[in-house]
């Protein structure tokens, strides 16, 4: 099994959108499957792997300093790692290193999350990102041990992330890597035409589609302003979201801190912004084909997950039992979905 994972890591992982994440998952798989043979991949061994992983704390956990119980790997995390194991076995077979197909029994998919932000929650989160002060612990002097607030605002870059996420429904990794000019391996914003090319140049299309998207006018105005605002050292920014002049790798930790400071629950994650975008468009009655193309998903998936948010959801069925009859629902375009409240 070690050879299976090594071959996959060398041949396929470097071409992934986030190769460092793939490498980290393969290392975890390698720890458990080291010394085991391909023939030992079965339901029993896979379940044992899952039980072992779910007892493992996140590497970033610091219970000694935080006083909190460390977060452990979830069922969804285990499934994601086992999907990599299946991909590695499939690649090993295609390369001719083994003859038989080996199927990894995957755990059931977790239920889809439907959490989205109401407009007042989004506004509260944005205000927190813009105004939350940095907190530091005093290490010397009479105030030693005290936590004080400074004049720095360390979460302001997340405000950009929030706006792009809500108003385009783009996934977190694509937002973090987006630039103001085309470059190999990253997406970019055409400031003249107002088009956000989400998929990086030279990056192969995957099942997580990233089609170009037309930016709403208000968001485009913000992005054009960000592009012409110099950094503190006088140089011009290269990425839409930057922290201290550098592109942001991921936002999970900082985003969670801001969510907590805004009084929202841990169910609000960076991916919640994509749900929010889809939900707001459905609540506003945007045409399904337009919304699906905007988000980069199929009409069937959009209707299945978000269709119940539409103002005309089951209206005809309910109207048949209602003396008032049916009401006419206006269909609007994508641009208006972000400037008008749902009916």
Secondary structure, DSSP 8 states (H G I E B T S, - for coil): -HHHHHHHHHHTGGGSTTHHHHHHHHHHHHHHHTT--GGG-SHHHHHHHHHHHTT-B-TT--HHHH-S---B--HHHHHHHHHHHHHHHHHHHHTTS-SS------------------HHHHHHHHHHHHH---EEE--SSTTTT-EEE-S--TTHHHHHHHHHHHHH---HHHHHH-BSS-BBTB-EEETTTTEEE-S-BT----SS----EE--HHHHHHHHHHHTS--TTS----BSSEETTEE-S--HHHHHHHHHHTT--TT--TTHHHHHHHHHHHHTTB-HHHHHHHHTS-HHHHHHHHGGGSTTTTHHHHHTT-TT-------B-HHHHTTS---
